Amino acid sequence: MNWTESDGKLVRTFKTPDFLTAYNLVSAVVGPAQELNHHPDIAFGWGYVRITLTTHDAGGITDLDHRLAKAIDKAVKPLHP
């Protein structure tokens, strides 16, 4: 898992070869986020996607963030092996 903890957040940055791949990677995150009803902050553009997870009402990282991180890793694996 390539997630790092910083300031009460789990963060992972993906490098992508182009904008379309970045967009498709972001799209792959939607399903797991909806299933867990836990929605990440996502920044993306040409060549990158940065996903940030935290549980705002708990003031930091919780088990739900770790569960979503694992689900995201699984969902994006076909796009970012």
Legacy VTK file of the C-alpha trace (Angstrom):
# vtk DataFile Version 3.0
C-alpha trace
ASCII
DATASET POLYDATA
POINTS 81 float
0.000 0.000 0.000
1.460 3.374 -1.033
-0.561 5.515 1.352
1.160 7.959 3.671
-0.155 9.505 6.864
0.148 13.258 7.220
-1.722 15.718 9.443
-4.472 13.245 10.320
-5.004 12.192 6.706
-4.171 9.239 4.485
-2.775 10.418 1.153
-1.829 8.593 -2.017
-0.588 10.116 -5.255
-0.728 8.205 -8.516
1.346 9.164 -11.542
-0.467 8.581 -14.821
0.697 8.787 -18.447
-2.021 11.228 -19.492
-5.195 13.066 -18.500
-7.582 10.345 -19.663
-5.922 7.731 -17.460
-6.099 10.137 -14.504
-9.801 10.688 -15.175
-10.479 6.942 -15.452
-8.616 6.335 -12.202
-10.791 8.939 -10.464
-13.894 7.301 -11.942
-12.803 3.939 -10.514
-12.812 5.454 -7.007
-16.484 6.465 -7.165
-17.907 2.958 -6.671
-15.963 2.055 -3.513
-16.577 5.519 -2.046
-20.329 5.197 -2.605
-20.414 1.639 -1.238
-18.765 2.739 2.008
-20.576 6.114 2.039
-17.199 7.728 2.656
-15.997 10.244 0.132
-12.372 11.251 -0.452
-10.950 14.572 -1.502
-9.523 14.113 -4.976
-7.258 16.361 -7.022
-6.256 15.350 -10.530
-4.882 16.652 -13.765
-2.584 15.660 -16.564
-0.308 12.955 -15.176
-1.494 12.702 -11.574
-4.262 11.863 -9.132
-3.997 12.700 -5.422
-6.517 11.098 -3.065
-6.889 12.260 0.515
-8.861 10.334 3.127
-9.898 11.485 6.587
-12.952 11.195 8.784
-13.810 14.831 9.428
-16.254 14.244 12.284
-13.658 12.071 14.079
-10.890 14.591 13.484
-8.518 12.195 11.745
-7.923 8.751 10.329
-10.306 5.951 11.290
-10.857 2.332 10.307
-13.241 3.586 7.609
-10.388 5.483 5.944
-8.208 2.363 5.954
-11.052 0.277 4.548
-11.643 2.776 1.754
-7.908 2.947 1.005
-7.839 -0.837 0.506
-10.967 -0.720 -1.651
-9.461 2.070 -3.769
-6.231 0.110 -4.235
-8.252 -2.855 -5.495
-10.446 -0.719 -7.772
-7.574 1.109 -9.466
-5.243 -1.867 -9.821
-6.256 -2.562 -13.449
-5.439 1.069 -14.304
-2.362 1.475 -12.124
-0.667 -1.900 -11.525
LINES 1 82
81 0 1 2 3 4 5 6 7 8 9 10 11 12 13 14 15 16 17 18 19 20 21 22 23 24 25 26 27 28 29 30 31 32 33 34 35 36 37 38 39 40 41 42 43 44 45 46 47 48 49 50 51 52 53 54 55 56 57 58 59 60 61 62 63 64 65 66 67 68 69 70 71 72 73 74 75 76 77 78 79 80
